[in-house]
Amino acid sequence: MPVRHPRHEQLGHGTEAAKFPAGNAIETTKERFMYPDFIKMLPLADVNFPGAEARLISGSYGQVAFWRFEEGGSVPPHRHGAQLGIVLRGQVTLTVEGVTHTWQAGDVFNIDENDEHSATVAPGTYVVEVYQESDRHRELEQPTVPQFVDPA
């Protein structure tokens, strides 16, 4: 069993209280998840993580990113404002302040402000992340609309 960061225990991470049944309010197919069309039409994020694509909603109170890692990927160690994540499909292995834990579809995770963290993301993973900062990610200068090309 993975060692948990003390703050994770306080927040209920990885417990039944921190899970929701995948697919209840989200359109899914038997074998793959698909974002609805209105998400696919959001602006693309300007990110440099190979294999990653994100669509953004930004406002004065924060930012939401709808991530798709079709080929999987890794995110190097970094720090920023607080972040909440919901794994919709697949698996994310996070290392937060030196403690590693794997999150599956239906899991919710929280990263406190300025905690150093990195991630390894399995192929086919979809994650929604909410950021404290309204400008955590930038939109592409000329976003393309719409295109999350879901594999057949």
C-alpha distance (Angstrom), angle and dihedral (degrees) to the residues before:
residue distance angle dihedral
M1 . . .
P2 3.81 . .
V3 3.77 120.7 .
R4 3.79 110.0 -110.8
H5 3.75 128.0 -141.7
P6 3.86 108.6 -114.4
R7 3.80 91.6 -120.0
H8 3.81 89.7 55.3
E9 3.79 90.1 60.3
Q10 3.81 90.8 49.8
L11 3.81 90.8 52.1
G12 3.80 96.0 46.4
H13 3.81 95.3 -114.8
G14 3.78 113.8 175.9
T15 3.79 93.5 10.4
E16 3.76 126.9 116.7
A17 3.81 88.6 -103.1
A18 3.81 89.3 61.8
K19 3.82 94.4 51.9
F20 3.76 133.7 80.7
P21 3.78 126.5 -170.4
A22 3.81 107.5 -93.9
G23 3.77 113.5 -122.2
N24 3.81 100.3 23.2
A25 3.80 94.7 113.9
I26 3.80 98.1 8.3
E27 3.77 127.0 83.7
T28 3.79 109.6 -118.2
T29 3.74 137.3 167.5
K30 3.77 125.3 -142.7
E31 3.81 93.2 -95.1
R32 3.80 108.4 16.6
F33 3.76 142.5 33.9
M34 3.80 121.3 -127.5
Y35 3.78 129.0 -168.4
P36 3.83 112.6 -128.8
D37 3.81 118.1 -104.5
F38 3.82 95.3 -100.8
I39 3.84 89.6 60.2
K40 3.81 91.5 46.9
M41 3.81 88.3 56.9
L42 3.82 95.5 56.2
P43 3.82 118.5 106.1
L44 3.79 117.0 -81.9
A45 3.79 118.3 -115.0
D46 3.78 119.1 -120.9
V47 3.83 97.9 -122.7
N48 3.78 130.7 155.0
F49 3.80 100.4 -154.7
P50 3.83 106.2 120.7
G51 3.79 110.7 -120.8
A52 3.83 93.8 16.0
E53 3.78 128.4 116.3
A54 3.80 126.6 176.8
R55 3.80 135.6 -176.3
L56 3.80 116.9 -152.0
I57 3.77 141.7 -142.7
S58 3.81 111.2 -175.2
G59 3.78 131.5 -177.0
S60 3.77 140.5 153.6
Y61 3.83 92.3 -84.1
G62 3.81 99.3 50.1
Q63 3.77 145.6 -59.8
V64 3.81 136.5 -88.4
A65 3.81 122.5 -153.1
F66 3.80 123.6 -164.9
W67 3.82 102.4 -154.4
R68 3.77 129.3 -161.0
F69 3.82 120.9 -174.1
E70 3.79 101.8 -176.2
E71 3.81 93.0 168.5
G72 3.80 96.8 29.1
G73 3.76 120.7 -119.2
S74 3.76 148.9 -176.6
V75 3.78 132.9 -105.7
P76 3.83 116.1 -152.4
P77 3.83 121.9 -129.3
H78 3.80 112.7 -72.9
R79 3.83 143.2 147.0
H80 3.81 133.8 -134.6
G81 3.80 140.5 136.2
A82 3.80 123.6 -45.0
Q83 3.80 118.4 -57.1
L84 3.80 136.1 -166.4
G85 3.80 120.9 -163.1
I86 3.79 135.6 -169.0
V87 3.81 118.6 -164.8
L88 3.80 107.0 -143.2
R89 3.80 97.7 176.0
G90 3.79 134.8 -0.6
Q91 3.78 128.9 8.3
V92 3.81 138.9 -60.9
T93 3.80 123.4 -166.1
L94 3.80 109.1 -158.2
T95 3.77 128.4 -170.3
V96 3.81 108.8 -160.1
E97 3.81 118.3 -178.7
G98 3.83 89.2 -20.2
V99 3.83 96.6 -49.2
T100 3.81 117.4 113.0
H101 3.81 125.8 -153.0
T102 3.80 133.6 163.1
W103 3.80 120.4 -132.1
Q104 3.83 122.9 -159.0
A105 3.80 134.7 -164.1
G106 3.80 108.3 -57.4
D107 3.82 94.6 25.9
V108 3.79 122.2 123.0
F109 3.80 122.0 -153.0
N110 3.79 134.8 -172.3
I111 3.80 128.9 -156.7
D112 3.78 116.7 -165.0
E113 3.79 122.8 -131.6
N114 3.83 112.6 -75.1
D115 3.84 95.0 3.5
E116 3.80 109.1 145.0
H117 3.79 109.7 -121.2
S118 3.79 142.5 166.6
A119 3.79 133.3 -177.2
T120 3.77 144.2 -151.2
V121 3.79 112.0 -157.8
A122 3.81 124.9 -160.0
P123 3.82 120.2 -129.6
G124 3.80 113.9 -87.2
T125 3.81 94.3 24.4
Y126 3.82 122.1 151.3
V127 3.82 119.5 -167.1
V128 3.81 133.4 174.0
E129 3.80 113.2 -150.4
V130 3.80 128.1 -171.5
Y131 3.80 116.5 -157.3
Q132 3.79 129.2 -158.5
E133 3.81 89.4 -140.2
S134 3.79 119.3 74.7
D135 3.81 90.7 -147.9
R136 3.83 103.1 40.7
H137 3.82 89.5 126.9
R138 3.79 128.5 23.2
E139 3.78 124.8 -133.1
L140 3.77 117.1 -117.0
E141 3.79 108.8 -95.7
Q142 3.80 90.7 -117.2
P143 3.80 107.0 21.9
T144 3.75 118.8 -153.1
V145 3.79 115.9 -129.8
P146 2.97 126.2 -121.8
Q147 3.80 118.0 -7.5
F148 3.70 132.2 130.7
V149 3.77 93.8 137.3
D150 3.77 103.8 -152.1
P151 3.82 113.7 -149.6
A152 3.78 114.9 -111.5
